[in-house]
Amino acid sequence: MTTTAPPPRELRDFYENPAVPVASGPSRSRRQARMLARALGPAGTGGPRTVLDIGCGDGAAAATAAPFLRGHRLIGVDWSQDALARARTRLLYAVRGELTGGGLPFAAGSADAVLFSEVLEHLVDPDAALDEIRRVLRPGGHLMLSTPNLAAWYNRGLLLAGVQPVFSEVSLRGIHGRPGSEVVGHLRLYTARALREFVAASGFTVVRLEGAPFHGVPRVLRPLDRLACARPPLSSILLLHARRT
């Protein structure tokens, strides 16, 4: 067992701990940004669009995406004050907001696109989260969602061997029964099929599903991980593009 943080009193305490990772790998961010840039088109076509990075963490993913979204308005949103303090060193706009409770500080239909990167797996109520995202998106607005794949190629082998899959967690205090050394607070995991069905049931039309590699894969296995991206159901990370119905 590897302990990475003091025992949290509740889930909010866990995410406010600066030792908890709040950024994902740049490869996923670049792939997702390219998908969004293709969907939005150049900023000169219809003017700049408003893109919300909900659950922006330390702003690293949004900063990686920014060069692909030049001319568009990129706003980071998070409820962790520690994450926002770090995000403001990278982003021009970073505001506090929640997907539940009082909701996001944006009017209905005010956003053209939402980046929702590596957040879904941390949520107690993902249904309410997608309802709130749907509210702030304009009709036809874009949702770019990424989340770890429960059925990643190596997780299939680990389960056959009786080993807890990568990305899954049984405790917020330490690692038990799976590879890895970081506790990251995952509460839910999705396969490609489950993610498609869930997003469609939440009032979105799925446009495309792609795969992305995971930065935590051992270096010797990274070529295999990149190859798996060609088959999203086997890839480490699922990248889904949907539009508000």
Number of C-alpha atoms within 10 A of each C-alpha: 10 12 14 16 16 13 13 14 8 9 12 11 12 20 22 15 15 12 14 15 15 18 16 16 15 18 15 24 23 20 17 27 22 15 18 22 19 11 14 20 14 17 15 10 9 9 10 18 21 17 25 27 22 26 25 30 30 25 27 21 27 28 21 18 23 18 13 18 23 13 15 20 17 25 20 28 25 23 20 21 14 15 25 24 15 15 25 15 14 18 19 12 15 26 18 16 19 17 22 14 8 8 15 22 13 13 11 14 15 17 22 23 27 24 29 22 25 23 20 23 21 17 15 14 13 18 14 16 20 20 14 17 25 25 19 22 25 19 16 16 22 27 28 22 21 26 26 29 26 25 22 28 18 18 21 15 13 16 13 9 9 10 15 17 19 23 24 23 21 15 14 21 20 18 20 18 14 18 14 13 14 18 24 23 21 20 17 18 18 17 20 24 9 12 21 20 14 15 21 16 12 18 15 23 19 19 12 13 19 20 29 30 25 19 15 13 16 10 10 8 10 15 12 15 25 16 14 20 19 13 15 22 21 24 29 29 27 28 28 24 23 22 24 22 15
